Amino acid sequence: MTKKDIALKVADACGIKQVIVKKVLQGIFDCIIESLIREEKIELRNFGVFKIKARRARIGRNPRTGQSVPVPSRKVVVFKPGLEMKQKIK
């Protein structure tokens, strides 16, 4: 499902123009991204939690050559689903 598909469903369900829904969705996504850049946790009740997690540097291996390669530390976005989402997906 794409952002366009979500916008279409919401627009049909609420009777709002698709263009307005797209702007609102993009605004929501922009706010989430800005918060993650500031390393803030985003908690959406009954949906889940987005947060930044640091990964340590490590030594990896090139699968083609078998040569050891240093992998630098980095930050990644992690998502933990909320209780309601877990129950509905089961």
PDB file with one MODEL, atoms N, CA, C and O in Angstrom:
MODEL        1
ATOM      1  N   MET A   1       0.853  -1.170   0.000  1.00  0.00           N
ATOM      2  CA  MET A   1       0.000   0.000   0.000  1.00  0.00           C
ATOM      3  C   MET A   1       0.904   1.241   0.000  1.00  0.00           C
ATOM      4  O   MET A   1       1.880   1.310   0.747  1.00  0.00           O
ATOM      5  N   THR A   2       0.569   2.198  -0.834  1.00  0.00           N
ATOM      6  CA  THR A   2       1.359   3.418  -0.942  1.00  0.00           C
ATOM      7  C   THR A   2       0.665   4.578  -0.240  1.00  0.00           C
ATOM      8  O   THR A   2      -0.475   4.464   0.209  1.00  0.00           O
ATOM      9  N   LYS A   3       1.380   5.697  -0.156  1.00  0.00           N
ATOM     10  CA  LYS A   3       0.798   6.901   0.443  1.00  0.00           C
ATOM     11  C   LYS A   3      -0.440   7.331  -0.343  1.00  0.00           C
ATOM     12  O   LYS A   3      -1.417   7.799   0.241  1.00  0.00           O
ATOM     13  N   LYS A   4      -0.400   7.174  -1.655  1.00  0.00           N
ATOM     14  CA  LYS A   4      -1.542   7.534  -2.492  1.00  0.00           C
ATOM     15  C   LYS A   4      -2.748   6.657  -2.167  1.00  0.00           C
ATOM     16  O   LYS A   4      -3.874   7.150  -2.093  1.00  0.00           O
ATOM     17  N   ASP A   5      -2.518   5.364  -1.975  1.00  0.00           N
ATOM     18  CA  ASP A   5      -3.606   4.446  -1.621  1.00  0.00           C
ATOM     19  C   ASP A   5      -4.240   4.832  -0.282  1.00  0.00           C
ATOM     20  O   ASP A   5      -5.462   4.813  -0.137  1.00  0.00           O
ATOM     21  N   ILE A   6      -3.400   5.180   0.689  1.00  0.00           N
ATOM     22  CA  ILE A   6      -3.903   5.605   2.000  1.00  0.00           C
ATOM     23  C   ILE A   6      -4.738   6.866   1.846  1.00  0.00           C
ATOM     24  O   ILE A   6      -5.824   6.969   2.416  1.00  0.00           O
ATOM     25  N   ALA A   7      -4.233   7.829   1.074  1.00  0.00           N
ATOM     26  CA  ALA A   7      -4.954   9.080   0.860  1.00  0.00           C
ATOM     27  C   ALA A   7      -6.308   8.832   0.205  1.00  0.00           C
ATOM     28  O   ALA A   7      -7.300   9.452   0.589  1.00  0.00           O
ATOM     29  N   LEU A   8      -6.364   7.945  -0.768  1.00  0.00           N
ATOM     30  CA  LEU A   8      -7.631   7.614  -1.419  1.00  0.00           C
ATOM     31  C   LEU A   8      -8.640   7.022  -0.443  1.00  0.00           C
ATOM     32  O   LEU A   8      -9.806   7.417  -0.432  1.00  0.00           O
ATOM     33  N   LYS A   9      -8.187   6.068   0.381  1.00  0.00           N
ATOM     34  CA  LYS A   9      -9.090   5.432   1.350  1.00  0.00           C
ATOM     35  C   LYS A   9      -9.624   6.434   2.368  1.00  0.00           C
ATOM     36  O   LYS A   9     -10.817   6.444   2.672  1.00  0.00           O
ATOM     37  N   VAL A  10      -8.737   7.275   2.891  1.00  0.00           N
ATOM     38  CA  VAL A  10      -9.161   8.269   3.888  1.00  0.00           C
ATOM     39  C   VAL A  10     -10.101   9.286   3.251  1.00  0.00           C
ATOM     40  O   VAL A  10     -11.108   9.662   3.851  1.00  0.00           O
ATOM     41  N   ALA A  11      -9.776   9.734   2.032  1.00  0.00           N
ATOM     42  CA  ALA A  11     -10.617  10.708   1.344  1.00  0.00           C
ATOM     43  C   ALA A  11     -12.015  10.142   1.106  1.00  0.00           C
ATOM     44  O   ALA A  11     -13.008  10.842   1.302  1.00  0.00           O
ATOM     45  N   ASP A  12     -12.098   8.885   0.686  1.00  0.00           N
ATOM     46  CA  ASP A  12     -13.403   8.256   0.465  1.00  0.00           C
ATOM     47  C   ASP A  12     -14.174   8.078   1.768  1.00  0.00           C
ATOM     48  O   ASP A  12     -15.381   8.316   1.817  1.00  0.00           O
ATOM     49  N   ALA A  13     -13.481   7.663   2.817  1.00  0.00           N
ATOM     50  CA  ALA A  13     -14.137   7.404   4.100  1.00  0.00           C
ATOM     51  C   ALA A  13     -14.631   8.689   4.761  1.00  0.00           C
ATOM     52  O   ALA A  13     -15.660   8.679   5.436  1.00  0.00           O
ATOM     53  N   CYS A  14     -13.910   9.793   4.574  1.00  0.00           N
ATOM     54  CA  CYS A  14     -14.250  11.040   5.272  1.00  0.00           C
ATOM     55  C   CYS A  14     -14.956  12.056   4.388  1.00  0.00           C
ATOM     56  O   CYS A  14     -15.449  13.068   4.888  1.00  0.00           O
ATOM     57  N   GLY A  15     -15.013  11.809   3.095  1.00  0.00           N
ATOM     58  CA  GLY A  15     -15.643  12.751   2.190  1.00  0.00           C
ATOM     59  C   GLY A  15     -14.842  14.036   2.020  1.00  0.00           C
ATOM     60  O   GLY A  15     -15.410  15.115   1.853  1.00  0.00           O
ATOM     61  N   ILE A  16     -13.517  13.912   2.062  1.00  0.00           N
ATOM     62  CA  ILE A  16     -12.616  15.058   1.914  1.00  0.00           C
ATOM     63  C   ILE A  16     -11.865  14.882   0.599  1.00  0.00           C
ATOM     64  O   ILE A  16     -11.656  13.756   0.145  1.00  0.00           O
ATOM     65  N   LYS A  17     -11.458  15.994  -0.014  1.00  0.00           N
ATOM     66  CA  LYS A  17     -10.695  15.917  -1.259  1.00  0.00           C
ATOM     67  C   LYS A  17      -9.361  15.220  -1.018  1.00  0.00           C
ATOM     68  O   LYS A  17      -8.719  15.398   0.017  1.00  0.00           O
ATOM     69  N   GLN A  18      -8.966  14.421  -2.008  1.00  0.00           N
ATOM     70  CA  GLN A  18      -7.726  13.645  -1.907  1.00  0.00           C
ATOM     71  C   GLN A  18      -6.509  14.551  -1.758  1.00  0.00           C
ATOM     72  O   GLN A  18      -5.559  14.202  -1.058  1.00  0.00           O
ATOM     73  N   VAL A  19      -6.530  15.711  -2.411  1.00  0.00           N
ATOM     74  CA  VAL A  19      -5.390  16.636  -2.347  1.00  0.00           C
ATOM     75  C   VAL A  19      -5.166  17.113  -0.909  1.00  0.00           C
ATOM     76  O   VAL A  19      -4.024  17.221  -0.460  1.00  0.00           O
ATOM     77  N   ILE A  20      -6.244  17.393  -0.197  1.00  0.00           N
ATOM     78  CA  ILE A  20      -6.145  17.854   1.196  1.00  0.00           C
ATOM     79  C   ILE A  20      -5.612  16.733   2.075  1.00  0.00           C
ATOM     80  O   ILE A  20      -4.753  16.967   2.925  1.00  0.00           O
ATOM     81  N   VAL A  21      -6.113  15.519   1.878  1.00  0.00           N
ATOM     82  CA  VAL A  21      -5.658  14.374   2.665  1.00  0.00           C
ATOM     83  C   VAL A  21      -4.170  14.126   2.430  1.00  0.00           C
ATOM     84  O   VAL A  21      -3.439  13.829   3.375  1.00  0.00           O
ATOM     85  N   LYS A  22      -3.713  14.245   1.181  1.00  0.00           N
ATOM     86  CA  LYS A  22      -2.289  14.054   0.879  1.00  0.00           C
ATOM     87  C   LYS A  22      -1.430  15.065   1.623  1.00  0.00           C
ATOM     88  O   LYS A  22      -0.374  14.716   2.150  1.00  0.00           O
ATOM     89  N   LYS A  23      -1.883  16.331   1.668  1.00  0.00           N
ATOM     90  CA  LYS A  23      -1.129  17.366   2.375  1.00  0.00           C
ATOM     91  C   LYS A  23      -1.061  17.068   3.870  1.00  0.00           C
ATOM     92  O   LYS A  23      -0.020  17.255   4.501  1.00  0.00           O
ATOM     93  N   VAL A  24      -2.171  16.605   4.429  1.00  0.00           N
ATOM     94  CA  VAL A  24      -2.197  16.262   5.854  1.00  0.00           C
ATOM     95  C   VAL A  24      -1.267  15.083   6.128  1.00  0.00           C
ATOM     96  O   VAL A  24      -0.490  15.116   7.083  1.00  0.00           O
ATOM     97  N   LEU A  25      -1.339  14.049   5.304  1.00  0.00           N
ATOM     98  CA  LEU A  25      -0.457  12.885   5.479  1.00  0.00           C
ATOM     99  C   LEU A  25       1.008  13.292   5.386  1.00  0.00           C
ATOM    100  O   LEU A  25       1.826  12.863   6.199  1.00  0.00           O
ATOM    101  N   GLN A  26       1.340  14.118   4.398  1.00  0.00           N
ATOM    102  CA  GLN A  26       2.726  14.542   4.249  1.00  0.00           C
ATOM    103  C   GLN A  26       3.168  15.354   5.458  1.00  0.00           C
ATOM    104  O   GLN A  26       4.311  15.239   5.900  1.00  0.00           O
ATOM    105  N   GLY A  27       2.260  16.184   6.000  1.00  0.00           N
ATOM    106  CA  GLY A  27       2.572  16.951   7.205  1.00  0.00           C
ATOM    107  C   GLY A  27       2.851  16.046   8.393  1.00  0.00           C
ATOM    108  O   GLY A  27       3.769  16.302   9.173  1.00  0.00           O
ATOM    109  N   ILE A  28       2.062  14.991   8.531  1.00  0.00           N
ATOM    110  CA  ILE A  28       2.261  14.024   9.615  1.00  0.00           C
ATOM    111  C   ILE A  28       3.617  13.334   9.461  1.00  0.00           C
ATOM    112  O   ILE A  28       4.377  13.215  10.423  1.00  0.00           O
ATOM    113  N   PHE A  29       3.911  12.880   8.238  1.00  0.00           N
ATOM    114  CA  PHE A  29       5.186  12.205   7.997  1.00  0.00           C
ATOM    115  C   PHE A  29       6.364  13.136   8.251  1.00  0.00           C
ATOM    116  O   PHE A  29       7.378  12.719   8.811  1.00  0.00           O
ATOM    117  N   ASP A  30       6.234  14.401   7.841  1.00  0.00           N
ATOM    118  CA  ASP A  30       7.305  15.380   8.077  1.00  0.00           C
ATOM    119  C   ASP A  30       7.546  15.588   9.565  1.00  0.00           C
ATOM    120  O   ASP A  30       8.694  15.677  10.001  1.00  0.00           O
ATOM    121  N   CYS A  31       6.470  15.665  10.350  1.00  0.00           N
ATOM    122  CA  CYS A  31       6.607  15.828  11.805  1.00  0.00           C
ATOM    123  C   CYS A  31       7.311  14.622  12.428  1.00  0.00           C
ATOM    124  O   CYS A  31       8.164  14.778  13.301  1.00  0.00           O
ATOM    125  N   ILE A  32       6.952  13.430  11.977  1.00  0.00           N
ATOM    126  CA  ILE A  32       7.582  12.212  12.495  1.00  0.00           C
ATOM    127  C   ILE A  32       9.079  12.221  12.168  1.00  0.00           C
ATOM    128  O   ILE A  32       9.909  11.920  13.027  1.00  0.00           O
ATOM    129  N   ILE A  33       9.415  12.566  10.930  1.00  0.00           N
ATOM    130  CA  ILE A  33      10.824  12.590  10.522  1.00  0.00           C
ATOM    131  C   ILE A  33      11.607  13.620  11.323  1.00  0.00           C
ATOM    132  O   ILE A  33      12.713  13.337  11.782  1.00  0.00           O
ATOM    133  N   GLU A  34      11.038  14.824  11.498  1.00  0.00           N
ATOM    134  CA  GLU A  34      11.720  15.870  12.258  1.00  0.00           C
ATOM    135  C   GLU A  34      11.959  15.438  13.705  1.00  0.00           C
ATOM    136  O   GLU A  34      13.014  15.715  14.275  1.00  0.00           O
ATOM    137  N   SER A  35      10.977  14.762  14.292  1.00  0.00           N
ATOM    138  CA  SER A  35      11.133  14.279  15.665  1.00  0.00           C
ATOM    139  C   SER A  35      12.217  13.211  15.754  1.00  0.00           C
ATOM    140  O   SER A  35      12.996  13.195  16.707  1.00  0.00           O
ATOM    141  N   LEU A  36      12.270  12.326  14.774  1.00  0.00           N
ATOM    142  CA  LEU A  36      13.299  11.291  14.768  1.00  0.00           C
ATOM    143  C   LEU A  36      14.685  11.893  14.569  1.00  0.00           C
ATOM    144  O   LEU A  36      15.657  11.393  15.134  1.00  0.00           O
ATOM    145  N   ILE A  37      14.792  12.956  13.776  1.00  0.00           N
ATOM    146  CA  ILE A  37      16.079  13.632  13.605  1.00  0.00           C
ATOM    147  C   ILE A  37      16.566  14.166  14.947  1.00  0.00           C
ATOM    148  O   ILE A  37      17.762  14.132  15.238  1.00  0.00           O
ATOM    149  N   ARG A  38      15.632  14.663  15.768  1.00  0.00           N
ATOM    150  CA  ARG A  38      15.982  15.168  17.101  1.00  0.00           C
ATOM    151  C   ARG A  38      16.096  14.024  18.118  1.00  0.00           C
ATOM    152  O   ARG A  38      16.277  14.264  19.312  1.00  0.00           O
ATOM    153  N   GLU A  39      15.989  12.785  17.638  1.00  0.00           N
ATOM    154  CA  GLU A  39      16.075  11.563  18.446  1.00  0.00           C
ATOM    155  C   GLU A  39      14.997  11.498  19.523  1.00  0.00           C
ATOM    156  O   GLU A  39      15.231  10.981  20.615  1.00  0.00           O
ATOM    157  N   GLU A  40      13.818  12.023  19.210  1.00  0.00           N
ATOM    158  CA  GLU A  40      12.678  11.930  20.114  1.00  0.00           C
ATOM    159  C   GLU A  40      11.902  10.655  19.797  1.00  0.00           C
ATOM    160  O   GLU A  40      11.876  10.196  18.655  1.00  0.00           O
ATOM    161  N   LYS A  41      11.279  10.098  20.813  1.00  0.00           N
ATOM    162  CA  LYS A  41      10.450   8.909  20.642  1.00  0.00           C
ATOM    163  C   LYS A  41       9.059   9.360  20.205  1.00  0.00           C
ATOM    164  O   LYS A  41       8.521  10.314  20.766  1.00  0.00           O
ATOM    165  N   ILE A  42       8.470   8.696  19.220  1.00  0.00           N
ATOM    166  CA  ILE A  42       7.118   8.994  18.763  1.00  0.00           C
ATOM    167  C   ILE A  42       6.227   7.840  19.175  1.00  0.00           C
ATOM    168  O   ILE A  42       6.396   6.711  18.714  1.00  0.00           O
ATOM    169  N   GLU A  43       5.281   8.133  20.044  1.00  0.00           N
ATOM    170  CA  GLU A  43       4.375   7.107  20.549  1.00  0.00           C
ATOM    171  C   GLU A  43       2.971   7.390  20.046  1.00  0.00           C
ATOM    172  O   GLU A  43       2.369   8.404  20.398  1.00  0.00           O
ATOM    173  N   LEU A  44       2.455   6.497  19.227  1.00  0.00           N
ATOM    174  CA  LEU A  44       1.099   6.600  18.703  1.00  0.00           C
ATOM    175  C   LEU A  44       0.276   5.497  19.366  1.00  0.00           C
ATOM    176  O   LEU A  44       0.404   4.321  19.023  1.00  0.00           O
ATOM    177  N   ARG A  45      -0.557   5.885  20.303  1.00  0.00           N
ATOM    178  CA  ARG A  45      -1.323   4.905  21.091  1.00  0.00           C
ATOM    179  C   ARG A  45      -2.079   3.939  20.184  1.00  0.00           C
ATOM    180  O   ARG A  45      -2.645   4.337  19.165  1.00  0.00           O
ATOM    181  N   ASN A  46      -2.081   2.681  20.566  1.00  0.00           N
ATOM    182  CA  ASN A  46      -2.740   1.582  19.860  1.00  0.00           C
ATOM    183  C   ASN A  46      -2.157   1.316  18.478  1.00  0.00           C
ATOM    184  O   ASN A  46      -2.661   0.453  17.758  1.00  0.00           O
ATOM    185  N   PHE A  47      -1.105   2.038  18.091  1.00  0.00           N
ATOM    186  CA  PHE A  47      -0.447   1.789  16.812  1.00  0.00           C
ATOM    187  C   PHE A  47       0.960   1.283  17.052  1.00  0.00           C
ATOM    188  O   PHE A  47       1.297   0.164  16.667  1.00  0.00           O
ATOM    189  N   GLY A  48       1.796   2.117  17.699  1.00  0.00           N
ATOM    190  CA  GLY A  48       3.148   1.679  17.980  1.00  0.00           C
ATOM    191  C   GLY A  48       4.069   2.831  18.318  1.00  0.00           C
ATOM    192  O   GLY A  48       3.637   3.976  18.448  1.00  0.00           O
ATOM    193  N   VAL A  49       5.347   2.511  18.457  1.00  0.00           N
ATOM    194  CA  VAL A  49       6.357   3.479  18.861  1.00  0.00           C
ATOM    195  C   VAL A  49       7.504   3.450  17.851  1.00  0.00           C
ATOM    196  O   VAL A  49       8.023   2.387  17.511  1.00  0.00           O
ATOM    197  N   PHE A  50       7.889   4.643  17.376  1.00  0.00           N
ATOM    198  CA  PHE A  50       9.071   4.812  16.541  1.00  0.00           C
ATOM    199  C   PHE A  50      10.150   5.426  17.412  1.00  0.00           C
ATOM    200  O   PHE A  50       9.877   6.338  18.191  1.00  0.00           O
ATOM    201  N   LYS A  51      11.380   4.929  17.284  1.00  0.00           N
ATOM    202  CA  LYS A  51      12.481   5.565  18.001  1.00  0.00           C
ATOM    203  C   LYS A  51      13.791   5.270  17.291  1.00  0.00           C
ATOM    204  O   LYS A  51      13.876   4.382  16.442  1.00  0.00           O
ATOM    205  N   ILE A  52      14.810   6.038  17.659  1.00  0.00           N
ATOM    206  CA  ILE A  52      16.145   5.890  17.085  1.00  0.00           C
ATOM    207  C   ILE A  52      16.963   4.985  17.996  1.00  0.00           C
ATOM    208  O   ILE A  52      16.943   5.131  19.218  1.00  0.00           O
ATOM    209  N   LYS A  53      17.678   4.055  17.389  1.00  0.00           N
ATOM    210  CA  LYS A  53      18.536   3.162  18.146  1.00  0.00           C
ATOM    211  C   LYS A  53      19.929   3.202  17.521  1.00  0.00           C
ATOM    212  O   LYS A  53      20.074   3.201  16.298  1.00  0.00           O
ATOM    213  N   ALA A  54      20.932   3.238  18.363  1.00  0.00           N
ATOM    214  CA  ALA A  54      22.319   3.273  17.880  1.00  0.00           C
ATOM    215  C   ALA A  54      22.832   1.847  17.711  1.00  0.00           C
ATOM    216  O   ALA A  54      22.654   0.997  18.583  1.00  0.00           O
ATOM    217  N   ARG A  55      23.465   1.610  16.584  1.00  0.00           N
ATOM    218  CA  ARG A  55      24.127   0.316  16.356  1.00  0.00           C
ATOM    219  C   ARG A  55      25.619   0.518  16.500  1.00  0.00           C
ATOM    220  O   ARG A  55      26.174   1.491  15.991  1.00  0.00           O
ATOM    221  N   ARG A  56      26.258  -0.387  17.183  1.00  0.00           N
ATOM    222  CA  ARG A  56      27.700  -0.289  17.416  1.00  0.00           C
ATOM    223  C   ARG A  56      28.487  -0.633  16.151  1.00  0.00           C
ATOM    224  O   ARG A  56      27.997  -1.315  15.250  1.00  0.00           O
ATOM    225  N   ALA A  57      29.705  -0.144  16.119  1.00  0.00           N
ATOM    226  CA  ALA A  57      30.614  -0.518  15.030  1.00  0.00           C
ATOM    227  C   ALA A  57      30.968  -1.991  15.202  1.00  0.00           C
ATOM    228  O   ALA A  57      30.998  -2.510  16.318  1.00  0.00           O
ATOM    229  N   ARG A  58      31.234  -2.650  14.089  1.00  0.00           N
ATOM    230  CA  ARG A  58      31.562  -4.071  14.150  1.00  0.00           C
ATOM    231  C   ARG A  58      32.405  -4.447  12.948  1.00  0.00           C
ATOM    232  O   ARG A  58      32.607  -3.644  12.037  1.00  0.00           O
ATOM    233  N   ILE A  59      32.882  -5.651  12.957  1.00  0.00           N
ATOM    234  CA  ILE A  59      33.623  -6.182  11.824  1.00  0.00           C
ATOM    235  C   ILE A  59      32.685  -7.112  11.061  1.00  0.00           C
ATOM    236  O   ILE A  59      32.203  -8.106  11.605  1.00  0.00           O
ATOM    237  N   GLY A  60      32.433  -6.781   9.795  1.00  0.00           N
ATOM    238  CA  GLY A  60      31.592  -7.611   8.937  1.00  0.00           C
ATOM    239  C   GLY A  60      32.459  -8.436   8.013  1.00  0.00           C
ATOM    240  O   GLY A  60      33.685  -8.428   8.114  1.00  0.00           O
ATOM    241  N   ARG A  61      31.804  -9.149   7.110  1.00  0.00           N
ATOM    242  CA  ARG A  61      32.540  -9.979   6.171  1.00  0.00           C
ATOM    243  C   ARG A  61      31.915  -9.827   4.793  1.00  0.00           C
ATOM    244  O   ARG A  61      30.697  -9.919   4.642  1.00  0.00           O
ATOM    245  N   ASN A  62      32.750  -9.595   3.795  1.00  0.00           N
ATOM    246  CA  ASN A  62      32.284  -9.528   2.421  1.00  0.00           C
ATOM    247  C   ASN A  62      31.933 -10.943   1.982  1.00  0.00           C
ATOM    248  O   ASN A  62      32.818 -11.798   1.958  1.00  0.00           O
ATOM    249  N   PRO A  63      30.687 -11.226   1.636  1.00  0.00           N
ATOM    250  CA  PRO A  63      30.298 -12.605   1.311  1.00  0.00           C
ATOM    251  C   PRO A  63      30.959 -13.147   0.043  1.00  0.00           C
ATOM    252  O   PRO A  63      31.118 -14.359  -0.102  1.00  0.00           O
ATOM    253  N   ARG A  64      31.342 -12.267  -0.866  1.00  0.00           N
ATOM    254  CA  ARG A  64      31.984 -12.735  -2.102  1.00  0.00           C
ATOM    255  C   ARG A  64      33.435 -13.133  -1.889  1.00  0.00           C
ATOM    256  O   ARG A  64      33.886 -14.179  -2.355  1.00  0.00           O
ATOM    257  N   THR A  65      34.162 -12.267  -1.165  1.00  0.00           N
ATOM    258  CA  THR A  65      35.601 -12.505  -1.015  1.00  0.00           C
ATOM    259  C   THR A  65      35.967 -13.136   0.318  1.00  0.00           C
ATOM    260  O   THR A  65      37.044 -13.717   0.450  1.00  0.00           O
ATOM    261  N   GLY A  66      35.085 -13.032   1.310  1.00  0.00           N
ATOM    262  CA  GLY A  66      35.396 -13.544   2.638  1.00  0.00           C
ATOM    263  C   GLY A  66      36.279 -12.607   3.441  1.00  0.00           C
ATOM    264  O   GLY A  66      36.667 -12.925   4.565  1.00  0.00           O
ATOM    265  N   GLN A  67      36.597 -11.455   2.871  1.00  0.00           N
ATOM    266  CA  GLN A  67      37.476 -10.488   3.527  1.00  0.00           C
ATOM    267  C   GLN A  67      36.735  -9.751   4.645  1.00  0.00           C
ATOM    268  O   GLN A  67      35.562  -9.410   4.493  1.00  0.00           O
ATOM    269  N   SER A  68      37.413  -9.506   5.763  1.00  0.00           N
ATOM    270  CA  SER A  68      36.836  -8.749   6.873  1.00  0.00           C
ATOM    271  C   SER A  68      36.754  -7.276   6.499  1.00  0.00           C
ATOM    272  O   SER A  68      37.683  -6.706   5.926  1.00  0.00           O
ATOM    273  N   VAL A  69      35.606  -6.670   6.841  1.00  0.00           N
ATOM    274  CA  VAL A  69      35.361  -5.272   6.500  1.00  0.00           C
ATOM    275  C   VAL A  69      34.816  -4.566   7.739  1.00  0.00           C
ATOM    276  O   VAL A  69      33.877  -5.063   8.360  1.00  0.00           O
ATOM    277  N   PRO A  70      35.389  -3.405   8.115  1.00  0.00           N
ATOM    278  CA  PRO A  70      34.833  -2.680   9.256  1.00  0.00           C
ATOM    279  C   PRO A  70      33.499  -2.023   8.886  1.00  0.00           C
ATOM    280  O   PRO A  70      33.388  -1.361   7.854  1.00  0.00           O
ATOM    281  N   VAL A  71      32.501  -2.215   9.732  1.00  0.00           N
ATOM    282  CA  VAL A  71      31.194  -1.596   9.546  1.00  0.00           C
ATOM    283  C   VAL A  71      31.069  -0.516  10.615  1.00  0.00           C
ATOM    284  O   VAL A  71      31.113  -0.822  11.806  1.00  0.00           O
ATOM    285  N   PRO A  72      30.912   0.758  10.204  1.00  0.00           N
ATOM    286  CA  PRO A  72      30.875   1.845  11.191  1.00  0.00           C
ATOM    287  C   PRO A  72      29.581   1.842  12.010  1.00  0.00           C
ATOM    288  O   PRO A  72      28.581   1.246  11.609  1.00  0.00           O
ATOM    289  N   SER A  73      29.618   2.511  13.150  1.00  0.00           N
ATOM    290  CA  SER A  73      28.399   2.639  13.951  1.00  0.00           C
ATOM    291  C   SER A  73      27.432   3.550  13.209  1.00  0.00           C
ATOM    292  O   SER A  73      27.843   4.394  12.413  1.00  0.00           O
ATOM    293  N   ARG A  74      26.129   3.367  13.481  1.00  0.00           N
ATOM    294  CA  ARG A  74      25.126   4.204  12.842  1.00  0.00           C
ATOM    295  C   ARG A  74      23.846   4.188  13.649  1.00  0.00           C
ATOM    296  O   ARG A  74      23.678   3.384  14.565  1.00  0.00           O
ATOM    297  N   LYS A  75      22.949   5.086  13.295  1.00  0.00           N
ATOM    298  CA  LYS A  75      21.654   5.162  13.951  1.00  0.00           C
ATOM    299  C   LYS A  75      20.598   4.616  12.997  1.00  0.00           C
ATOM    300  O   LYS A  75      20.635   4.880  11.795  1.00  0.00           O
ATOM    301  N   VAL A  76      19.657   3.851  13.545  1.00  0.00           N
ATOM    302  CA  VAL A  76      18.583   3.278  12.738  1.00  0.00           C
ATOM    303  C   VAL A  76      17.243   3.565  13.403  1.00  0.00           C
ATOM    304  O   VAL A  76      17.163   3.750  14.617  1.00  0.00           O
ATOM    305  N   VAL A  77      16.190   3.600  12.587  1.00  0.00           N
ATOM    306  CA  VAL A  77      14.837   3.779  13.099  1.00  0.00           C
ATOM    307  C   VAL A  77      14.267   2.398  13.395  1.00  0.00           C
ATOM    308  O   VAL A  77      14.333   1.500  12.556  1.00  0.00           O
ATOM    309  N   VAL A  78      13.709   2.234  14.588  1.00  0.00           N
ATOM    310  CA  VAL A  78      13.061   0.976  14.947  1.00  0.00           C
ATOM    311  C   VAL A  78      11.591   1.253  15.241  1.00  0.00           C
ATOM    312  O   VAL A  78      11.235   2.344  15.687  1.00  0.00           O
ATOM    313  N   PHE A  79      10.744   0.268  14.990  1.00  0.00           N
ATOM    314  CA  PHE A  79       9.311   0.386  15.237  1.00  0.00           C
ATOM    315  C   PHE A  79       8.870  -0.784  16.086  1.00  0.00           C
ATOM    316  O   PHE A  79       9.180  -1.938  15.787  1.00  0.00           O
ATOM    317  N   LYS A  80       8.146  -0.480  17.147  1.00  0.00           N
ATOM    318  CA  LYS A  80       7.584  -1.530  17.994  1.00  0.00           C
ATOM    319  C   LYS A  80       6.065  -1.378  17.936  1.00  0.00           C
ATOM    320  O   LYS A  80       5.538  -0.348  18.355  1.00  0.00           O
ATOM    321  N   PRO A  81       5.357  -2.379  17.429  1.00  0.00           N
ATOM    322  CA  PRO A  81       3.904  -2.261  17.314  1.00  0.00           C
ATOM    323  C   PRO A  81       3.222  -2.193  18.678  1.00  0.00           C
ATOM    324  O   PRO A  81       3.690  -2.773  19.658  1.00  0.00           O
ATOM    325  N   GLY A  82       2.105  -1.471  18.714  1.00  0.00           N
ATOM    326  CA  GLY A  82       1.327  -1.342  19.933  1.00  0.00           C
ATOM    327  C   GLY A  82       0.499  -2.593  20.201  1.00  0.00           C
ATOM    328  O   GLY A  82       0.388  -3.477  19.351  1.00  0.00           O
ATOM    329  N   LEU A  83      -0.076  -2.649  21.394  1.00  0.00           N
ATOM    330  CA  LEU A  83      -0.831  -3.827  21.821  1.00  0.00           C
ATOM    331  C   LEU A  83      -2.026  -4.097  20.912  1.00  0.00           C
ATOM    332  O   LEU A  83      -2.261  -5.243  20.526  1.00  0.00           O
ATOM    333  N   GLU A  84      -2.779  -3.059  20.567  1.00  0.00           N
ATOM    334  CA  GLU A  84      -3.956  -3.253  19.724  1.00  0.00           C
ATOM    335  C   GLU A  84      -3.570  -3.781  18.353  1.00  0.00           C
ATOM    336  O   GLU A  84      -4.249  -4.654  17.813  1.00  0.00           O
ATOM    337  N   MET A  85      -2.486  -3.261  17.782  1.00  0.00           N
ATOM    338  CA  MET A  85      -2.036  -3.742  16.480  1.00  0.00           C
ATOM    339  C   MET A  85      -1.614  -5.201  16.563  1.00  0.00           C
ATOM    340  O   MET A  85      -1.948  -5.996  15.685  1.00  0.00           O
ATOM    341  N   LYS A  86      -0.884  -5.556  17.612  1.00  0.00           N
ATOM    342  CA  LYS A  86      -0.455  -6.955  17.785  1.00  0.00           C
ATOM    343  C   LYS A  86      -1.660  -7.882  17.851  1.00  0.00           C
ATOM    344  O   LYS A  86      -1.670  -8.947  17.234  1.00  0.00           O
ATOM    345  N   GLN A  87      -2.674  -7.471  18.604  1.00  0.00           N
ATOM    346  CA  GLN A  87      -3.858  -8.321  18.759  1.00  0.00           C
ATOM    347  C   GLN A  87      -4.625  -8.475  17.457  1.00  0.00           C
ATOM    348  O   GLN A  87      -5.112  -9.564  17.154  1.00  0.00           O
ATOM    349  N   LYS A  88      -4.739  -7.411  16.688  1.00  0.00           N
ATOM    350  CA  LYS A  88      -5.478  -7.476  15.417  1.00  0.00           C
ATOM    351  C   LYS A  88      -4.745  -8.297  14.370  1.00  0.00           C
ATOM    352  O   LYS A  88      -5.380  -8.961  13.551  1.00  0.00           O
ATOM    353  N   ILE A  89      -3.422  -8.262  14.384  1.00  0.00           N
ATOM    354  CA  ILE A  89      -2.642  -8.986  13.390  1.00  0.00           C
ATOM    355  C   ILE A  89      -2.651 -10.491  13.670  1.00  0.00           C
ATOM    356  O   ILE A  89      -2.583 -11.293  12.739  1.00  0.00           O
ATOM    357  N   LYS A  90      -2.734 -10.874  14.935  1.00  0.00           N
ATOM    358  CA  LYS A  90      -2.768 -12.313  15.277  1.00  0.00           C
ATOM    359  C   LYS A  90      -3.968 -12.890  14.653  1.00  0.00           C
ATOM    360  O   LYS A  90      -4.222 -14.086  14.792  1.00  0.00           O
TER     361      LYS A  90
ENDMDL
END
